[in-house]
Amino acid sequence: MGQGIGSQLFRHAMDVGRQSGAVRMEWEAEPNALGFYEKMGGQYVRDGDLSLWGRVNPVMGLDLS
Protein backbone atom coordinates (compact mmCIF):
# COMPACT_ATOMS: atom_id res chain seq x y z
CA MET A 1 0.00 0.00 0.00
CA GLY A 2 1.07 3.55 -0.68
CA GLN A 3 3.45 2.65 -3.51
CA GLY A 4 1.11 3.48 -6.41
CA ILE A 5 0.84 -0.08 -7.68
CA GLY A 6 -2.93 -0.28 -7.20
CA SER A 7 -3.40 3.02 -9.03
CA GLN A 8 -1.26 1.79 -11.93
CA LEU A 9 -3.25 -1.45 -12.15
CA PHE A 10 -6.55 0.41 -12.02
CA ARG A 11 -5.49 2.84 -14.76
CA HIS A 12 -4.32 -0.14 -16.83
CA ALA A 13 -7.76 -1.76 -16.45
CA MET A 14 -9.35 1.52 -17.58
CA ASP A 15 -7.06 1.64 -20.64
CA VAL A 16 -7.81 -1.99 -21.56
CA GLY A 17 -11.52 -1.27 -21.25
CA ARG A 18 -11.28 1.77 -23.51
CA GLN A 19 -9.19 -0.11 -26.08
CA SER A 20 -11.83 -2.84 -26.08
CA GLY A 21 -14.58 -0.32 -26.80
CA ALA A 22 -16.09 -0.16 -23.32
CA VAL A 23 -17.60 3.15 -22.26
CA ARG A 24 -18.13 2.21 -18.60
CA MET A 25 -16.67 -0.02 -15.89
CA GLU A 26 -18.60 -1.42 -12.92
CA TRP A 27 -17.26 -3.63 -10.15
CA GLU A 28 -18.10 -4.90 -6.69
CA ALA A 29 -15.88 -3.11 -4.23
CA GLU A 30 -14.36 -4.27 -0.99
CA PRO A 31 -15.91 -1.84 1.53
CA ASN A 32 -12.52 -1.01 3.05
CA ALA A 33 -11.27 0.08 -0.40
CA LEU A 34 -14.04 2.60 -1.16
CA GLY A 35 -11.76 5.56 -0.51
CA PHE A 36 -9.27 4.27 -3.06
CA TYR A 37 -11.94 3.72 -5.71
CA GLU A 38 -13.44 7.16 -5.08
CA LYS A 39 -9.97 8.67 -5.43
CA MET A 40 -9.70 6.93 -8.80
CA GLY A 41 -13.00 8.50 -9.90
CA GLY A 42 -15.40 5.68 -9.07
CA GLN A 43 -18.87 6.44 -7.78
CA TYR A 44 -21.37 4.34 -5.83
CA VAL A 45 -23.95 2.80 -8.19
CA ARG A 46 -25.95 0.33 -6.07
CA ASP A 47 -25.61 -2.46 -3.55
CA GLY A 48 -24.37 -5.75 -4.96
CA ASP A 49 -25.72 -9.21 -4.28
CA LEU A 50 -25.32 -10.97 -0.96
CA SER A 51 -21.90 -12.63 -0.93
CA LEU A 52 -21.01 -16.09 0.29
CA TRP A 53 -19.67 -14.41 3.44
CA GLY A 54 -23.04 -12.83 4.23
CA ARG A 55 -22.31 -9.23 3.35
CA VAL A 56 -23.42 -6.91 0.59
CA ASN A 57 -20.61 -5.15 -1.23
CA PRO A 58 -21.24 -1.84 -2.97
CA VAL A 59 -21.07 -1.70 -6.76
CA MET A 60 -18.94 1.15 -8.02
CA GLY A 61 -18.89 2.59 -11.53
CA LEU A 62 -16.77 4.82 -13.71
CA ASP A 63 -17.37 6.32 -17.16
CA LEU A 64 -14.49 5.66 -19.54
CA SER A 65 -15.42 8.27 -22.14
Steps between C-alpha positions, in 0.01 A plus 500: 500500500607855432738410217266583210473144373123480548453830317714377210301176478170686513606743226617202293156338538341828387729512194425137408129572531524804274709312243236227500225752428349516848349831606447406866646277771307360797634279777416373846722679746652384824345743752839583652625609155223752424728796565749371245233445235350844563847651465527326163170657390260218583153576629250290695242346264300253712534221752624171359365154568540324832842334503589154622634668815163658579573860412389732224781676318437831326517514121713785374505644149712723282440650155788434262407761240 
